[in-house]
Amino acid sequence: MLVNGQHYHLINDISGEKPVLLMLHGFTGSSETFQDSISLLKEHFSIIAPDLLGHGKTSCPKEVARYSIENICDDLASILHQLKIDSCFVLGYSMGGRVATAFAAKYKELVRGLILVSSSPGLRDEKERASRISADNRLADTLDADGIEPFVAYWENLALFASQKNLPFALKKRIRLERLAQNPYGLAMSLRGMGTGKQPSYWENLASFTFPVLLITGNLDEKFEKIAREMKQLLPNSTHVTVQEAGHAVYLEQSNIFSSQLIYWLEGILKEEEK
């Protein structure tokens, strides 16, 4: 699909009157990241899952400004417009959760509900943001210099993903191949253009999110468990679910529990909307 001058690859499974779920993957991921979840969710949702800019089969433009989180939000709004979707549930994991939060802040009228998985509204402190920008730029430079294989070896050994080492071998292999299939230029530009330091802080926007919000974290992911608890205090209509025996990638590590929790939450919202 051509979106604001860029080619976007996406899974488009819209059928019947089912509510639409827009699924946004994390850094080094793609729409294929969600294949297990989609197989469990598609009976309840119509699914749209794009490869975000610089990832998967979507374009990798040369201008770093094109990767800003605001521009990505405009792209998502254009995708929904082209598909004639007036509103949807938006799910974002990690980086995709940051995008989902930004999208909800900019396009509230398009958001029926928000699902944030192991995610954050950004960094509040300007010094912390500046430090993170420097770190992400260094990582991008390393990607440019060394290529994808050394980067994936580094990335998959981050403490954040330690719990993934317990996944079945076939699933670990699938995740690794998905990462290795990425365009290193696209990933580097994504780090420079929409890394955690580059995006605005959306903490102050949370109080205006009057639509239902579901926060999902794994009990082994202490950092994002804490962030979710802080977010819940600011969100007027939110639920926080902690999935046991799961780390950062809850949807991969406990896909059945993750999907059942999401479906249970959705059914509750639909019943409320019918009243």
C-alpha positions in Angstrom: 0.0 0.0 0.0 1.3 3.5 -0.9 1.2 5.7 2.2 2.3 9.3 2.1 4.9 8.4 -0.6 6.2 5.2 1.1 5.3 1.6 0.4 3.8 -0.1 3.5 3.6 -3.9 3.7 0.7 -5.1 5.9 -1.4 -8.0 6.9 -5.0 -7.0 6.1 -7.6 -9.5 7.4 -10.8 -7.4 7.6 -13.9 -9.5 7.6 -17.5 -9.1 8.7 -18.5 -6.8 11.5 -15.7 -7.8 13.9 -13.9 -5.0 15.6 -10.7 -3.9 14.0 -7.4 -4.4 15.8 -4.4 -2.5 14.5 -1.2 -4.3 15.7 2.1 -2.5 15.9 5.3 -4.6 16.4 8.5 -3.8 18.3 12.0 -2.8 17.2 13.6 -5.5 14.9 10.1 -7.0 14.4 7.5 -7.0 11.7 3.9 -8.0 11.1 5.1 -11.6 11.1 6.0 -11.2 14.8 2.3 -11.6 15.6 1.5 -14.7 13.6 0.8 -16.8 16.7 -1.4 -14.1 18.3 -3.2 -13.4 15.1 -4.2 -17.1 14.7 -5.8 -16.9 18.2 -7.3 -13.5 17.8 -8.7 -13.5 14.3 -12.0 -15.1 15.3 -12.7 -12.1 17.5 -11.0 -9.3 15.5 -10.4 -8.1 12.0 -6.6 -7.7 11.9 -4.4 -5.0 10.4 -0.7 -5.4 11.1 1.7 -3.2 9.2 5.5 -3.5 9.0 6.5 -0.1 10.5 8.8 2.2 8.5 12.3 0.8 8.2 11.1 -2.7 9.2 10.2 -5.8 7.4 9.0 -5.2 3.8 8.1 -1.6 4.3 10.2 1.2 2.7 13.4 2.5 4.3 13.5 6.2 3.2 16.7 8.2 3.3 15.5 11.2 5.3 15.8 10.7 9.0 13.0 13.1 9.7 10.6 10.8 7.8 11.0 8.3 10.7 9.7 10.7 13.4 7.0 9.2 15.5 4.6 11.9 14.4 5.1 11.0 10.8 4.5 7.3 11.6 1.2 8.2 13.3 0.2 10.1 10.1 1.0 7.0 8.1 -1.2 4.9 10.3 -4.1 7.3 10.0 -3.7 7.2 6.3 -3.8 3.4 6.3 -7.0 3.4 8.2 -8.5 6.1 5.9 -7.6 4.1 2.8 -9.2 1.0 4.3 -12.3 3.1 5.3 -11.9 2.3 9.0 -13.4 5.0 11.2 -12.1 3.6 14.5 -10.2 0.7 15.8 -8.5 -0.9 18.8 -4.8 -0.2 18.7 -2.3 -2.7 20.1 1.4 -1.9 20.4 4.3 -3.9 21.8 7.4 -2.1 23.1 8.4 0.3 20.3 5.0 -0.3 18.8 3.5 0.7 22.1 5.3 4.0 22.0 3.8 4.5 18.5 0.4 3.4 19.7 0.5 5.9 22.6 1.6 8.7 20.2 -1.2 7.8 17.8 -3.8 7.8 20.6 -2.6 11.3 21.6 -2.7 12.7 18.0 -5.8 10.8 16.7 -8.1 10.1 19.6 -11.1 10.1 17.4 -9.7 6.9 15.6 -9.1 5.0 18.8 -11.8 2.8 20.3 -9.4 1.2 22.8 -5.7 0.9 23.4 -3.6 -2.2 24.3 -0.1 -1.4 25.4 2.3 -4.4 25.9 5.6 -3.8 27.7 5.6 -0.2 26.7 6.3 3.3 27.9 4.9 6.8 27.1 8.5 8.0 26.8 11.1 9.7 29.0 10.1 12.6 31.1 13.6 14.0 31.9 15.3 16.1 29.2 18.8 14.9 30.2 17.7 11.3 30.2 16.3 11.8 26.7 19.5 13.4 25.5 21.6 10.6 26.9 19.3 8.0 25.2 19.5 9.9 21.8 23.3 9.6 22.0 23.1 5.9 22.9 20.7 5.2 20.1 22.8 7.1 17.6 25.9 5.1 18.6 24.0 1.9 18.2 22.8 3.0 14.7 26.4 3.8 13.8 27.4 0.3 14.8 24.6 -1.1 12.7 25.9 0.9 9.7 29.4 -0.2 10.3 29.0 -3.9 11.2 25.8 -5.0 9.5 22.9 -7.1 10.7 24.4 -10.3 12.1 26.6 -8.8 14.8 23.8 -6.5 15.8 21.3 -9.3 16.2 23.8 -11.3 18.2 24.1 -8.2 20.5 20.4 -7.5 20.6 19.2 -11.0 21.4 21.5 -11.1 24.4 20.2 -8.0 26.1 19.0 -8.6 29.6 15.6 -7.4 28.5 15.2 -10.6 26.5 16.8 -13.0 28.9 13.5 -14.9 29.4 13.3 -15.7 25.7 16.2 -18.1 26.1 13.6 -20.5 27.6 11.4 -20.5 24.5 11.2 -23.6 22.3 14.1 -23.9 19.9 11.8 -23.5 16.8 10.3 -20.3 18.1 13.7 -18.9 19.1 14.9 -19.7 15.6 11.9 -18.0 14.0 12.5 -14.8 16.0 16.2 -14.8 15.1 15.5 -15.2 11.4 13.0 -12.4 11.5 15.6 -10.1 13.0 18.3 -11.2 10.5 15.9 -10.5 7.6 15.7 -6.8 8.6 17.3 -4.1 6.5 20.2 -2.8 8.7 19.8 0.7 7.2 16.1 0.8 8.1 16.8 -0.2 11.7 19.6 2.3 12.0 17.3 5.1 10.7 14.5 4.0 13.0 16.8 4.3 16.0 17.9 7.8 14.8 14.4 9.0 13.9 12.0 7.4 16.5 14.1 6.0 19.3 12.9 6.4 22.8 14.9 9.6 23.3 13.7 11.2 20.1 10.0 10.8 20.8 8.2 13.4 22.9 7.1 12.4 26.4 3.4 11.5 26.4 3.0 11.1 30.2 1.0 14.3 30.4 -1.4 13.0 27.7 -2.5 9.9 29.6 -5.1 11.7 31.7 -6.9 12.6 28.4 -7.2 9.0 27.3 -10.8 8.4 28.2 -11.2 5.3 26.0 -10.4 1.9 27.6 -6.8 1.0 28.0 -5.3 -2.4 28.7 -1.8 -2.6 30.0 -0.1 -6.0 29.7 3.3 -6.8 31.2 5.2 -9.9 32.2 6.1 -10.5 35.8 9.8 -11.1 34.9 10.0 -7.7 33.2 10.4 -5.5 36.3 11.2 -2.3 34.5 8.0 -2.3 32.5 5.9 -3.7 35.3 6.8 -0.5 37.2 6.1 1.8 34.3 2.7 0.1 33.8 1.8 0.7 37.4 2.8 4.4 37.1 0.7 4.7 33.9 -2.3 3.1 35.5 -2.4 5.8 38.1 -2.7 8.5 35.4 -5.1 6.7 33.0 -8.8 7.3 33.8 -10.1 4.0 32.3 -7.4 1.3 32.5 -6.7 -2.3 33.4 -3.3 -3.7 34.2 -2.7 -7.4 33.6 0.5 -9.1 34.8 1.2 -12.4 33.0 3.2 -14.9 35.0 6.3 -16.6 33.7 6.7 -14.0 31.0 9.3 -11.3 30.3 9.2 -8.4 27.8 7.7 -10.2 24.8 4.6 -11.4 26.7 2.7 -12.2 23.4 5.4 -14.6 22.4 6.3 -16.1 25.8 2.8 -16.8 26.9 0.7 -16.4 23.7 -2.3 -18.3 24.8 -2.7 -16.4 28.1 -1.9 -13.1 26.4 -4.6 -13.6 23.8 -7.2 -14.9 26.2 -6.7 -11.8 28.5 -7.1 -9.5 25.5 -10.3 -11.3 24.3 -11.7 -11.2 27.8 -11.0 -7.5 28.0 -12.6 -6.9 24.6 -15.7 -8.8 25.5 -16.2 -6.6 28.6 -15.8 -3.5 26.5 -18.3 -4.6 23.9 -20.9 -5.4 26.6 -20.4 -1.9 28.1 -20.8 -0.3 24.6 -24.1 -2.2 24.2 -25.6 -0.7 27.4 
